Amino acid sequence: MVSSSWGVLLLILFPALVSGGPLNATVTRGGVDDPLDPLHAHFEEVSSYNSLETDGSLHKVYPMPTTQQEKEKVEKFDPSRLNYTALRLEIDEELDRLSKREGRFLGKNRLPKFLSNLGKFLDFEQVVKEIETSIMSSMSCNACKAGVGLLQHYVQNGKTRDDIIKAASRLCMSFKIETPRVCMGIIYLMADEVVYVVEKLVMSPDEICGFLIGDICGTPYNPYHEWRVAFPPVPKPPIPQPQPPPDGMPTLKILHLSDTHFDPEYKAGSNADCGEPLCCRASSGSVKSPDKRAGLFGDYRKCDTPLRTIESMLENIAYLHPDIDYIIWTGDLPPHDIWNQTRESNLIILRSTVQQLMDYFPYTPIFPALGNHEAAPVNSFPPPFILGDYSISWLYDDLDRQWRRWLPSDTSPSVRKGAFYSVLVRPGFRIISLNMNYCNNKNWWLLINSTDPAQELQWFIYELQGAEDRGEKVHVLGHIPPGHHDCLKTWSHNYYTIINRYESTITAQFFGHTHFDEFELFYDEYERHRVTSIAYIGPSVTSYYKLNPGYRIYTIEGDYAGSQKRVLDHETWVMNLDEANRDGIPRWYQLYSAKRAYNMRNLLPEEWNGLVYKMALDDDLFEKYLRFYWKNSVAREECDAECKKRMLCDLKSGRSNDRKNTCAKINKQIENREWKDWKNWIFSGLTITSVATWWFWG
């Protein structure tokens, strides 16, 4: 799942930039009267009141912006006009002053004057939430640009790693972006690698943030990050009309596990509402009230999966589904304590989780894919050209050792190079597992060079062309879905082109990462109305957060002449976490079968495409999908009209950062429906009024 660690490091260097700080070379206190201040126009329009500082002086405090117009003025400030030299000097001065106060700024005293206005005008909770959910706005974009600019300025002016850690940590704690230990942990864990990357860059803040955040932040052209894969000179074969298989043919049964996030330190009864990225541990602080206690089998709040829940699930699967042919396992094994992880601790989780699967499925083939949480720091996956202390070989070498329990020896070179592989499951059927961290926009190493890291996509084409030549059908595994906001635009668009070219060979795709129960559709790049493929996004085992634990069972075409290995149906199974914690007994049950629940003739891509358009018009059908999306959780969030539009757009977006094109048709249909509802309401109102008038005046 998404982690905000990279964003937090940028955020914690960002705060002073929008607080009315200095924009000229002269260091000032507050800078409210500076006409270059991005908040200057707003300051002129609002009233203020005087507040007594700790040193006895008065300074002006400005109220929160209350109108949308005022909020827009705050969001639209121009980070490129900031004077980083003046800003750095004032930060140094303030940090020196704070250090002499022996850390009292962490208590109830007011923030320093030059920072005191920031909380009035920037919603840090919103920015952090946007980073966590990957649903960005211009506020996150501006925060990114300002933070990157300041970080670059620190590096370019010879500030040491310790200087940067000191400034970032104090600002993070001052603004309570995270708790002190989370601030310190994340920054110490990430600082070396981030500073190393920043020192190598020749990109502006606009280019960096456009690269990281995507279209909402603008995407300036950069030749280092614009690239295309090369295809062999073999024409695309004719595409036959997809047909469901004949009745009565053999089938295969597949288990899909994703995002287990096993937490060996989970403690029932501990604090489940600790205000950190992960709670429900003995170290999560005191419990303020009984309703804050962590449940026996997990919790709907920011807590991961206890061992008893994993064992209950695996025991249930082994009992209810003894006929599983193989397992696909799409990553994210460690818990969300991203500020407290080491390479060794993550390897321990990897080995423990492998052993759990071996204990319950000793003879079942397992095909894994790598998640974004397996690295320490989280999301840190250097390409193969990064050697020495920063090399990722510590993880890939151990993955190879663990995965070799199920994979043939000839996969070892590609696993050790880039954590991807291709394996022939049975004659005519191949699985290709991709490392989606080479499209992860929070993998800061890609800023150095994002051109097909580890040559993974070029290798992917080579494997697919060989499969096409041999008449094999291919299933693709990965962690981050290619159409998700977290997948870099150029990488995603290249992947989309590959799926389009080999649509007759690739008959299923499986991903995880989001923790929700959903899917993504792919369309022909020339005939945009024609749907070509579907990526199934499996539900998470973890309840993080507001979710029930779950897993997925697929039924696919079996071994017979002409088998396409297409998905025939899938079932999502869940545990009612609320009930399990209340009764002390976990109950796993089938939440739904896709074919039955949605009344689908088959699960071909065209049927899924039709379902999306039906949901745009049928509110009851969409509500059913929403219930399955949240895995029937009692803690699920409400979804308004804008939420519905975004979710349906997600289903149509197998290509990231291209929603203007991928979502145009579905958005138009929703808007037409909304307009029709308004017309009906107005007409109905006029009719009732006319009848009432006629009756009254008779």
C-alpha positions as semicolon CSV with decimal commas, in nm:
position;residue;x (nm);y (nm);z (nm)
1;M;0,000;0,000;0,000
2;V;0,097;0,366;-0,035
3;S;0,341;0,503;0,217
4;S;0,396;0,871;0,285
5;S;0,762;0,850;0,391
6;W;0,910;1,018;0,082
7;G;0,642;1,284;0,095
8;V;0,699;1,341;0,465
9;L;1,067;1,415;0,407
10;L;0,971;1,678;0,151
11;L;0,694;1,813;0,373
12;I;0,912;1,859;0,675
13;L;1,149;2,079;0,478
14;F;0,855;2,271;0,337
15;P;0,668;2,435;0,628
16;A;0,838;2,776;0,649
17;L;0,788;2,835;0,280
18;V;0,423;2,934;0,302
19;S;0,418;3,089;0,646
20;G;0,481;3,447;0,540
21;G;0,854;3,385;0,555
22;P;1,118;3,590;0,372
23;L;1,109;3,612;-0,005
24;N;1,384;3,873;-0,042
25;A;1,748;3,840;0,054
26;T;1,678;4,036;0,374
27;V;1,588;3,818;0,668
28;T;1,265;3,941;0,824
29;R;1,021;3,833;1,091
30;G;0,696;3,724;0,931
31;G;0,720;3,909;0,603
32;V;0,351;3,991;0,601
33;D;0,402;4,323;0,425
34;D;0,624;4,177;0,154
35;P;0,435;4,220;-0,178
36;L;0,613;3,915;-0,317
37;D;0,478;3,697;-0,039
38;P;0,237;3,444;-0,199
39;L;0,000;3,503;0,092
40;H;0,033;3,884;0,077
41;A;-0,292;3,941;-0,115
42;H;-0,477;3,726;0,133
43;F;-0,325;3,901;0,434
44;E;-0,446;4,237;0,305
45;E;-0,805;4,117;0,295
46;V;-0,847;3,955;0,636
47;S;-0,864;4,102;0,981
48;S;-0,605;4,020;1,244
49;Y;-0,564;4,029;1,615
50;N;-0,260;4,078;1,837
51;S;-0,111;3,787;2,028
52;L;0,143;3,800;2,308
53;E;0,465;3,614;2,227
54;T;0,670;3,432;2,488
55;D;0,929;3,713;2,475
56;G;0,662;3,972;2,559
57;S;0,632;4,119;2,208
58;L;0,315;4,145;2,005
59;H;0,266;3,997;1,660
60;K;-0,032;3,963;1,432
61;V;-0,219;3,634;1,404
62;Y;-0,443;3,577;1,105
63;P;-0,760;3,365;1,107
64;M;-0,817;3,054;0,899
65;P;-0,930;3,117;0,539
66;T;-1,305;3,065;0,541
67;T;-1,410;3,096;0,178
68;Q;-1,323;2,884;-0,122
69;Q;-1,174;3,194;-0,288
70;E;-0,938;3,245;0,005
71;K;-0,837;2,880;0,001
72;E;-0,761;2,899;-0,368
73;K;-0,532;3,197;-0,312
74;V;-0,334;2,994;-0,060
75;E;-0,309;2,694;-0,292
76;K;-0,203;2,896;-0,595
77;F;0,107;3,057;-0,452
78;D;0,418;3,030;-0,671
79;P;0,700;2,829;-0,507
80;S;0,944;2,937;-0,780
81;R;0,947;3,291;-0,635
82;L;1,072;3,182;-0,296
83;N;1,416;3,302;-0,180
84;Y;1,572;2,988;-0,037
85;T;1,886;3,162;0,086
86;A;1,689;3,393;0,310
87;L;1,469;3,106;0,416
88;R;1,763;2,882;0,507
89;L;1,925;3,158;0,711
90;E;1,609;3,214;0,909
91;I;1,555;2,842;0,964
92;D;1,912;2,816;1,097
93;E;1,852;3,113;1,326
94;E;1,526;2,972;1,454
95;L;1,671;2,625;1,509
96;D;1,961;2,775;1,702
97;R;1,719;2,973;1,917
98;L;1,503;2,664;1,973
99;S;1,800;2,450;2,074
100;K;1,885;2,706;2,343
101;R;1,531;2,664;2,478
102;E;1,618;2,294;2,528
103;G;1,335;2,160;2,321
104;R;1,050;2,348;2,488
105;F;0,897;2,407;2,143
106;L;0,771;2,052;2,156
107;G;0,548;2,137;2,450
108;K;0,262;2,381;2,477
109;N;0,458;2,696;2,391
110;R;0,377;2,879;2,070
111;L;0,566;2,806;1,753
112;P;0,835;3,057;1,649
113;K;0,693;3,371;1,495
114;F;0,810;3,305;1,142
115;L;0,632;2,966;1,151
116;S;0,323;3,060;1,349
117;N;0,102;3,150;1,051
118;L;0,162;2,828;0,860
119;G;-0,097;2,621;1,041
120;K;-0,355;2,890;0,963
121;F;-0,314;2,857;0,590
122;L;-0,200;2,506;0,499
123;D;-0,380;2,188;0,594
124;F;-0,095;1,948;0,667
125;E;-0,336;1,667;0,744
126;Q;-0,480;1,703;0,396
127;V;-0,139;1,695;0,232
128;V;-0,028;1,388;0,429
129;K;-0,360;1,214;0,350
130;E;-0,319;1,295;-0,019
131;I;0,028;1,140;-0,014
132;E;-0,104;0,829;0,161
133;T;-0,403;0,785;-0,073
134;S;-0,228;0,908;-0,390
135;I;-0,524;1,136;-0,463
136;M;-0,334;1,460;-0,512
137;S;-0,438;1,825;-0,535
138;S;-0,252;2,146;-0,615
139;M;-0,177;2,183;-0,244
140;S;0,039;1,869;-0,247
141;C;0,200;1,982;-0,569
142;N;0,299;2,317;-0,418
143;A;0,422;2,146;-0,103
144;C;0,636;1,916;-0,315
145;K;0,787;2,197;-0,523
146;A;0,869;2,408;-0,220
147;G;1,010;2,117;-0,022
148;V;1,223;1,995;-0,312
149;G;1,350;2,348;-0,375
150;L;1,457;2,389;-0,014
151;L;1,615;2,043;0,002
152;Q;1,813;2,114;-0,316
153;H;1,922;2,446;-0,172
154;Y;2,048;2,279;0,145
155;V;2,247;2,023;-0,055
156;Q;2,386;2,275;-0,303
157;N;2,506;2,502;-0,023
158;G;2,709;2,230;0,142
159;K;2,477;2,153;0,430
160;T;2,568;1,821;0,584
161;R;2,344;1,523;0,634
162;D;2,326;1,606;1,004
163;D;2,222;1,966;0,925
164;I;1,939;1,841;0,706
165;I;1,828;1,581;0,960
166;K;1,829;1,841;1,237
167;A;1,624;2,094;1,041
168;A;1,381;1,837;0,903
169;S;1,328;1,663;1,237
170;R;1,257;1,982;1,430
171;L;1,016;2,111;1,168
172;C;0,838;1,776;1,149
173;M;0,792;1,771;1,525
174;S;0,704;2,141;1,550
175;F;0,414;2,102;1,312
176;K;0,322;1,761;1,454
177;I;0,324;1,607;1,108
178;E;0,405;1,285;1,293
179;T;0,499;1,194;1,649
180;P;0,861;1,272;1,748
181;R;0,976;0,911;1,719
182;V;0,814;0,871;1,376
183;C;0,967;1,199;1,255
184;M;1,312;1,100;1,377
185;G;1,285;0,741;1,256
186;I;1,173;0,819;0,901
187;I;1,422;1,100;0,854
188;Y;1,722;0,905;0,986
189;L;1,622;0,604;0,779
190;M;1,582;0,796;0,453
191;A;1,821;1,090;0,475
192;D;2,135;0,925;0,334
193;E;1,965;0,788;0,024
194;V;1,754;1,096;-0,047
195;V;2,052;1,332;-0,015
196;Y;2,256;1,100;-0,239
197;V;1,985;1,113;-0,507
198;V;1,939;1,491;-0,481
199;E;2,314;1,542;-0,526
200;K;2,298;1,353;-0,857
201;L;1,998;1,538;-1,003
202;V;1,993;1,802;-1,274
203;M;1,617;1,854;-1,249
204;S;1,419;2,155;-1,128
205;P;1,152;2,129;-0,856
206;D;0,885;2,159;-1,128
207;E;1,035;1,864;-1,315
208;I;1,081;1,653;-1,004
209;C;0,729;1,709;-0,875
210;G;0,574;1,663;-1,217
211;F;0,759;1,332;-1,234
212;L;0,657;1,222;-0,884
213;I;0,299;1,348;-0,865
214;G;0,192;1,337;-1,228
215;D;-0,060;1,537;-1,428
216;I;-0,205;1,738;-1,141
217;C;0,138;1,893;-1,095
218;G;0,217;1,938;-1,462
219;T;0,469;1,719;-1,643
220;P;0,744;1,931;-1,802
221;Y;0,925;1,748;-2,082
222;N;1,244;1,584;-1,962
223;P;1,446;1,365;-2,200
224;Y;1,582;1,161;-1,908
225;H;1,232;1,038;-1,828
226;E;1,066;1,016;-2,172
227;W;1,134;0,682;-2,336
228;R;0,975;0,404;-2,536
229;V;1,035;0,033;-2,546
230;A;1,132;-0,133;-2,874
231;F;0,922;-0,408;-3,028
232;P;1,053;-0,682;-3,258
233;P;0,963;-0,645;-3,627
234;V;0,679;-0,896;-3,597
235;P;0,328;-0,778;-3,688
236;K;0,052;-0,813;-3,433
237;P;-0,151;-1,124;-3,519
238;P;-0,521;-1,091;-3,605
239;I;-0,742;-1,066;-3,298
240;P;-1,022;-1,325;-3,292
241;Q;-1,346;-1,238;-3,118
242;P;-1,311;-1,361;-2,757
243;Q;-1,542;-1,649;-2,681
244;P;-1,628;-1,815;-2,350
245;P;-1,514;-2,179;-2,327
246;P;-1,752;-2,468;-2,391
247;D;-1,940;-2,603;-2,092
248;G;-1,797;-2,895;-1,902
249;M;-1,430;-2,831;-1,977
250;P;-1,161;-2,880;-1,709
251;T;-1,079;-2,587;-1,480
252;L;-0,803;-2,478;-1,243
253;K;-0,850;-2,325;-0,898
254;I;-0,616;-2,041;-0,799
255;L;-0,566;-1,873;-0,460
256;H;-0,465;-1,504;-0,463
257;L;-0,306;-1,364;-0,145
258;S;-0,195;-1,002;-0,125
259;D;-0,080;-0,743;0,127
260;T;-0,057;-0,963;0,434
261;H;0,139;-0,698;0,632
262;F;0,211;-0,946;0,909
263;D;0,282;-0,771;1,240
264;P;0,459;-1,000;1,489
265;E;0,431;-0,723;1,752
266;Y;0,052;-0,691;1,734
267;K;-0,096;-0,698;2,084
268;A;-0,465;-0,739;2,154
269;G;-0,591;-0,479;2,399
270;S;-0,319;-0,226;2,316
271;N;-0,381;0,126;2,188
272;A;-0,547;0,112;1,845
273;D;-0,573;0,491;1,811
274;C;-0,215;0,605;1,871
275;G;-0,189;0,874;1,601
276;E;0,101;0,702;1,421
277;P;0,118;0,516;1,088
278;L;0,087;0,187;1,280
279;C;-0,078;0,116;1,616
280;C;-0,197;-0,190;1,811
281;R;0,141;-0,260;1,969
282;A;0,272;-0,259;2,322
283;S;0,473;0,050;2,220
284;S;0,164;0,238;2,094
285;G;0,107;0,426;2,420
286;S;-0,159;0,408;2,686
287;V;-0,521;0,324;2,610
288;K;-0,743;0,625;2,680
289;S;-1,077;0,443;2,681
290;P;-1,210;0,088;2,627
291;D;-1,320;0,161;2,270
292;K;-0,957;0,240;2,180
293;R;-0,839;-0,114;2,259
294;A;-0,707;-0,331;1,977
295;G;-0,924;-0,629;1,889
296;L;-0,821;-0,991;1,926
297;F;-0,804;-1,061;1,551
298;G;-0,715;-0,715;1,423
299;D;-0,863;-0,369;1,409
300;Y;-1,029;-0,137;1,159
301;R;-0,791;0,143;1,255
302;K;-0,427;0,175;1,147
303;C;-0,323;-0,172;1,260
304;D;-0,183;-0,470;1,071
305;T;-0,238;-0,844;1,085
306;P;-0,173;-1,050;1,399
307;L;-0,034;-1,402;1,367
308;R;-0,358;-1,561;1,491
309;T;-0,552;-1,405;1,203
310;I;-0,303;-1,523;0,941
311;E;-0,306;-1,874;1,086
312;S;-0,687;-1,872;1,099
313;M;-0,705;-1,767;0,734
314;L;-0,451;-2,024;0,611
315;E;-0,617;-2,301;0,812
316;N;-0,955;-2,201;0,667
317;I;-0,822;-2,200;0,311
318;A;-0,654;-2,538;0,352
319;Y;-0,980;-2,685;0,487
320;L;-1,234;-2,521;0,254
321;H;-1,020;-2,522;-0,062
322;P;-0,811;-2,840;-0,059
323;D;-0,820;-2,850;-0,441
324;I;-0,613;-2,534;-0,502
325;D;-0,384;-2,589;-0,801
326;Y;-0,143;-2,305;-0,725
327;I;-0,112;-1,977;-0,533
328;I;-0,030;-1,629;-0,659
329;W;0,116;-1,402;-0,392
330;T;0,142;-1,035;-0,484
331;G;0,358;-0,886;-0,211
332;D;0,366;-0,636;0,076
333;L;0,470;-0,858;0,365
334;P;0,608;-0,627;0,641
335;P;0,388;-0,410;0,864
336;H;0,345;-0,032;0,830
337;D;0,600;0,066;1,097
338;I;0,804;0,231;0,824
339;W;0,996;0,453;1,068
340;N;1,126;0,156;1,263
341;Q;1,240;-0,095;1,001
342;T;1,580;-0,233;0,911
343;R;1,697;-0,459;0,634
344;E;1,727;-0,747;0,877
345;S;1,381;-0,694;1,030
346;N;1,219;-0,699;0,684
347;L;1,410;-1,015;0,590
348;I;1,282;-1,180;0,907
349;I;0,924;-1,097;0,804
350;L;0,992;-1,233;0,455
351;R;1,126;-1,562;0,591
352;S;0,848;-1,593;0,850
353;T;0,576;-1,539;0,590
354;V;0,735;-1,791;0,353
355;Q;0,741;-2,044;0,634
356;Q;0,374;-1,980;0,714
357;L;0,280;-2,068;0,357
358;M;0,506;-2,373;0,359
359;D;0,344;-2,500;0,680
360;Y;-0,008;-2,493;0,535
361;F;0,063;-2,558;0,165
362;P;0,377;-2,773;0,156
363;Y;0,303;-2,924;-0,185
364;T;0,125;-2,636;-0,360
365;P;0,318;-2,432;-0,620
366;I;0,344;-2,064;-0,524
367;F;0,427;-1,777;-0,760
368;P;0,526;-1,458;-0,574
369;A;0,566;-1,093;-0,674
370;L;0,753;-0,822;-0,486
371;G;0,569;-0,547;-0,296
372;N;0,681;-0,191;-0,220
373;H;0,706;-0,251;0,157
374;E;0,971;-0,523;0,139
375;A;1,254;-0,267;0,110
376;A;1,408;-0,073;0,398
377;P;1,359;0,218;0,370
378;V;1,013;0,158;0,224
379;N;0,985;0,221;-0,154
380;S;1,366;0,223;-0,194
381;F;1,448;0,003;-0,494
382;P;1,769;0,122;-0,663
383;P;1,821;0,004;-1,023
384;P;2,104;-0,245;-1,082
385;F;2,358;0,029;-1,169
386;I;2,350;0,147;-0,806
387;L;2,622;-0,055;-0,631
388;G;2,791;-0,058;-0,292
389;D;2,610;0,034;0,030
390;Y;2,295;0,144;-0,152
391;S;2,261;-0,168;-0,366
392;I;1,934;-0,361;-0,335
393;S;2,113;-0,697;-0,365
394;W;2,061;-0,757;0,009
395;L;1,690;-0,805;-0,067
396;Y;1,696;-0,960;-0,415
397;D;1,953;-1,225;-0,319
398;D;1,742;-1,336;-0,024
399;L;1,425;-1,328;-0,236
400;D;1,596;-1,566;-0,476
401;R;1,686;-1,802;-0,192
402;Q;1,330;-1,799;-0,056
403;W;1,151;-1,812;-0,391
404;R;1,365;-2,101;-0,513
405;R;1,143;-2,326;-0,298
406;W;0,887;-2,290;-0,579
407;L;1,071;-2,151;-0,882
408;P;1,313;-2,331;-1,116
409;S;1,682;-2,245;-1,104
410;D;1,678;-2,066;-1,440
411;T;1,477;-1,779;-1,282
412;S;1,764;-1,695;-1,046
413;P;1,953;-1,447;-1,273
414;S;1,650;-1,224;-1,337
415;V;1,536;-1,240;-0,972
416;R;1,880;-1,134;-0,848
417;K;1,901;-0,861;-1,110
418;G;1,555;-0,708;-1,076
419;A;1,317;-0,935;-0,879
420;F;1,122;-1,042;-1,188
421;Y;1,096;-1,380;-1,358
422;S;0,919;-1,594;-1,618
423;V;0,823;-1,956;-1,557
424;L;0,644;-2,222;-1,758
425;V;0,370;-2,350;-1,526
426;R;0,262;-2,631;-1,758
427;P;0,278;-2,686;-2,134
428;G;0,125;-2,389;-2,315
429;F;0,087;-2,177;-1,999
430;R;0,339;-1,928;-1,856
431;I;0,340;-1,691;-1,558
432;I;0,548;-1,371;-1,569
433;S;0,603;-1,186;-1,242
434;L;0,706;-0,819;-1,267
435;N;0,874;-0,591;-1,015
436;M;0,636;-0,296;-1,019
437;N;0,864;-0,089;-0,796
438;Y;1,036;0,024;-1,114
439;C;0,720;0,220;-1,188
440;N;0,669;0,335;-0,826
441;N;0,658;0,717;-0,810
442;K;0,777;0,704;-0,448
443;N;1,093;0,517;-0,545
444;W;1,325;0,821;-0,539
445;W;1,605;0,630;-0,716
446;L;1,410;0,658;-1,040
447;L;1,470;1,033;-1,037
448;I;1,829;0,962;-1,143
449;N;1,720;0,763;-1,446
450;S;1,377;0,610;-1,498
451;T;1,445;0,469;-1,846
452;D;1,325;0,110;-1,822
453;P;1,504;0,026;-1,496
454;A;1,681;-0,311;-1,507
455;Q;1,557;-0,333;-1,870
456;E;1,253;-0,504;-1,721
457;L;0,997;-0,405;-1,985
458;Q;1,233;-0,488;-2,271
459;W;1,287;-0,829;-2,109
460;F;0,906;-0,854;-2,072
461;I;0,862;-0,801;-2,447
462;Y;1,125;-1,066;-2,518
463;E;0,942;-1,318;-2,299
464;L;0,603;-1,233;-2,453
465;Q;0,731;-1,259;-2,808
466;G;0,873;-1,602;-2,729
467;A;0,542;-1,704;-2,573
468;E;0,351;-1,580;-2,878
469;D;0,584;-1,772;-3,111
470;R;0,531;-2,091;-2,909
471;G;0,153;-2,044;-2,879
472;E;0,164;-2,004;-2,499
473;K;-0,086;-1,811;-2,290
474;V;0,050;-1,581;-2,022
475;H;-0,069;-1,454;-1,683
476;V;0,107;-1,146;-1,546
477;L;0,164;-1,087;-1,173
478;G;0,272;-0,769;-0,997
479;H;0,208;-0,553;-0,693
480;I;0,129;-0,193;-0,790
481;P;-0,147;-0,187;-1,056
482;P;-0,016;-0,021;-1,375
483;G;-0,306;0,224;-1,392
484;H;-0,274;0,337;-1,031
485;H;-0,158;0,691;-0,952
486;D;0,152;0,542;-0,788
487;C;0,278;0,406;-1,122
488;L;0,489;0,652;-1,320
489;K;0,325;0,784;-1,634
490;T;0,592;0,687;-1,889
491;W;0,641;0,338;-1,747
492;S;0,266;0,284;-1,729
493;H;0,209;0,400;-2,086
494;N;0,483;0,168;-2,213
495;Y;0,325;-0,121;-2,022
496;Y;-0,015;-0,033;-2,169
497;T;0,133;-0,048;-2,519
498;I;0,281;-0,391;-2,445
499;I;-0,055;-0,523;-2,324
500;N;-0,213;-0,387;-2,642
501;R;0,044;-0,555;-2,866
502;Y;0,025;-0,895;-2,693
503;E;-0,345;-0,900;-2,606
504;S;-0,389;-1,245;-2,762
505;T;-0,109;-1,388;-2,547
506;I;-0,179;-1,218;-2,212
507;T;-0,512;-1,355;-2,094
508;A;-0,508;-1,240;-1,728
509;Q;-0,332;-0,990;-1,500
510;F;-0,323;-0,989;-1,119
511;F;-0,210;-0,713;-0,881
512;G;-0,254;-0,594;-0,521
513;H;-0,132;-0,282;-0,336
514;T;-0,458;-0,088;-0,292
515;H;-0,602;-0,325;-0,027
516;F;-0,942;-0,289;-0,195
517;D;-1,140;-0,531;-0,412
518;E;-1,134;-0,376;-0,761
519;F;-1,005;-0,402;-1,120
520;E;-0,864;-0,198;-1,410
521;L;-0,954;-0,214;-1,780
522;F;-0,733;-0,175;-2,086
523;Y;-0,845;-0,049;-2,426
524;D;-0,714;-0,063;-2,779
525;E;-0,486;0,236;-2,840
526;Y;-0,640;0,300;-3,181
527;E;-0,998;0,180;-3,136
528;R;-1,044;0,330;-2,791
529;H;-1,392;0,187;-2,743
530;R;-1,265;-0,172;-2,773
531;V;-1,165;-0,323;-2,438
532;T;-0,865;-0,556;-2,465
533;S;-0,773;-0,676;-2,115
534;I;-0,851;-0,661;-1,745
535;A;-0,622;-0,644;-1,442
536;Y;-0,771;-0,800;-1,129
537;I;-0,671;-0,622;-0,807
538;G;-0,696;-0,864;-0,519
539;P;-0,819;-0,771;-0,170
540;S;-0,571;-0,742;0,117
541;V;-0,526;-0,984;0,402
542;T;-0,460;-0,690;0,633
543;S;-0,751;-0,485;0,766
544;Y;-0,544;-0,166;0,727
545;Y;-0,751;0,027;0,723
546;K;-1,131;0,023;0,778
547;L;-1,139;-0,313;0,598
548;N;-1,217;-0,676;0,667
549;P;-0,935;-0,926;0,600
550;G;-0,984;-1,111;0,273
551;Y;-0,849;-1,334;-0,002
552;R;-0,952;-1,425;-0,357
553;I;-1,021;-1,756;-0,534
554;Y;-1,013;-1,768;-0,916
555;T;-1,149;-2,037;-1,142
556;I;-0,967;-2,039;-1,476
557;E;-0,978;-2,251;-1,788
558;G;-0,793;-2,577;-1,737
559;D;-0,581;-2,795;-1,959
560;Y;-0,746;-2,886;-2,288
561;A;-0,685;-2,815;-2,655
562;G;-0,756;-2,450;-2,731
563;S;-0,761;-2,338;-2,366
564;Q;-0,702;-1,965;-2,332
565;K;-0,646;-1,983;-1,954
566;R;-0,902;-1,704;-1,906
567;V;-1,066;-1,633;-1,572
568;L;-1,411;-1,792;-1,559
569;D;-1,518;-1,661;-1,219
570;H;-1,373;-1,528;-0,897
571;E;-1,485;-1,536;-0,537
572;T;-1,381;-1,300;-0,259
573;W;-1,371;-1,453;0,088
574;V;-1,359;-1,236;0,401
575;M;-1,361;-1,250;0,779
576;N;-1,609;-1,030;0,964
577;L;-1,357;-0,856;1,190
578;D;-1,619;-0,687;1,405
579;E;-1,792;-1,019;1,472
580;A;-1,465;-1,207;1,532
581;N;-1,346;-0,954;1,789
582;R;-1,685;-0,954;1,962
583;D;-1,736;-1,331;1,976
584;G;-1,374;-1,443;1,990
585;I;-1,425;-1,677;1,694
586;P;-1,317;-1,591;1,336
587;R;-1,564;-1,684;1,064
588;W;-1,449;-1,682;0,703
589;Y;-1,721;-1,677;0,441
590;Q;-1,770;-1,617;0,070
591;L;-1,866;-1,253;0,025
592;Y;-1,958;-1,288;-0,340
593;S;-1,900;-1,462;-0,671
594;A;-1,840;-1,205;-0,946
595;K;-2,042;-1,392;-1,204
596;R;-2,346;-1,440;-0,980
597;A;-2,337;-1,110;-0,794
598;Y;-2,315;-0,897;-1,108
599;N;-2,528;-1,130;-1,322
600;M;-2,251;-1,158;-1,582
601;R;-2,261;-1,403;-1,871
602;N;-1,884;-1,451;-1,845
603;L;-1,579;-1,262;-1,721
604;L;-1,442;-1,150;-2,057
605;P;-1,313;-0,790;-2,058
606;E;-1,613;-0,667;-2,257
607;E;-1,849;-0,786;-1,983
608;W;-1,652;-0,594;-1,720
609;N;-1,662;-0,286;-1,941
610;G;-2,039;-0,317;-1,965
611;L;-2,061;-0,349;-1,586
612;V;-1,884;-0,015;-1,540
613;Y;-2,139;0,163;-1,759
614;K;-2,428;-0,012;-1,585
615;M;-2,298;0,109;-1,249
616;A;-2,289;0,466;-1,381
617;L;-2,667;0,447;-1,430
618;D;-2,773;0,204;-1,157
619;D;-2,713;0,334;-0,805
620;D;-2,810;0,005;-0,642
621;L;-2,558;-0,184;-0,854
622;F;-2,286;0,066;-0,767
623;E;-2,372;0,034;-0,397
624;K;-2,326;-0,342;-0,428
625;Y;-1,986;-0,288;-0,590
626;L;-1,895;-0,040;-0,316
627;R;-1,980;-0,295;-0,046
628;F;-1,756;-0,552;-0,214
629;Y;-1,483;-0,290;-0,270
630;W;-1,468;-0,236;0,109
631;K;-1,495;-0,613;0,172
632;N;-1,826;-0,564;0,354
633;S;-1,661;-0,363;0,631
634;V;-1,882;-0,198;0,892
635;A;-1,624;0,085;0,901
636;R;-1,641;0,169;0,531
637;E;-1,663;0,532;0,425
638;E;-1,950;0,703;0,247
639;C;-1,917;0,772;-0,125
640;D;-2,075;1,085;-0,274
641;A;-2,124;1,173;-0,642
642;E;-1,763;1,288;-0,690
643;C;-1,637;0,975;-0,518
644;K;-1,848;0,759;-0,748
645;K;-1,715;0,937;-1,054
646;R;-1,356;0,889;-0,936
647;M;-1,407;0,521;-0,856
648;L;-1,566;0,440;-1,193
649;C;-1,287;0,632;-1,361
650;D;-1,034;0,417;-1,172
651;L;-1,192;0,105;-1,322
652;K;-1,143;0,245;-1,674
653;S;-0,782;0,350;-1,613
654;G;-0,534;0,076;-1,693
655;R;-0,299;0,360;-1,788
656;S;-0,192;0,605;-1,517
657;N;-0,202;0,985;-1,536
658;D;-0,424;0,989;-1,844
659;R;-0,769;1,028;-1,692
660;K;-0,867;1,302;-1,936
661;N;-0,869;1,035;-2,208
662;T;-0,947;0,715;-2,022
663;C;-1,240;0,862;-1,828
664;A;-1,395;1,103;-2,077
665;K;-1,674;0,871;-2,189
666;I;-1,777;0,745;-1,844
667;N;-1,769;1,098;-1,700
668;K;-1,994;1,216;-1,982
669;Q;-2,242;0,938;-1,910
670;I;-2,249;1,023;-1,539
671;E;-2,297;1,393;-1,614
672;N;-2,583;1,313;-1,855
673;R;-2,744;1,099;-1,585
674;E;-2,710;1,382;-1,331
675;W;-2,864;1,630;-1,575
676;K;-3,150;1,392;-1,648
677;D;-3,216;1,353;-1,274
678;W;-3,230;1,731;-1,236
679;K;-3,470;1,765;-1,527
680;N;-3,695;1,495;-1,387
681;W;-3,694;1,659;-1,046
682;I;-3,773;2,003;-1,190
683;F;-4,047;1,863;-1,414
684;S;-4,193;1,666;-1,124
685;G;-4,189;1,977;-0,906
686;L;-4,358;2,187;-1,172
687;T;-4,623;1,919;-1,228
688;I;-4,705;1,892;-0,857
689;T;-4,721;2,271;-0,829
690;S;-4,953;2,296;-1,132
691;V;-5,189;2,030;-0,998
692;A;-5,196;2,191;-0,655
693;T;-5,269;2,530;-0,810
694;W;-5,551;2,385;-1,025
695;W;-5,705;2,207;-0,724
696;F;-5,680;2,513;-0,499
697;W;-5,829;2,758;-0,747
698;G;-6,062;2,494;-0,895
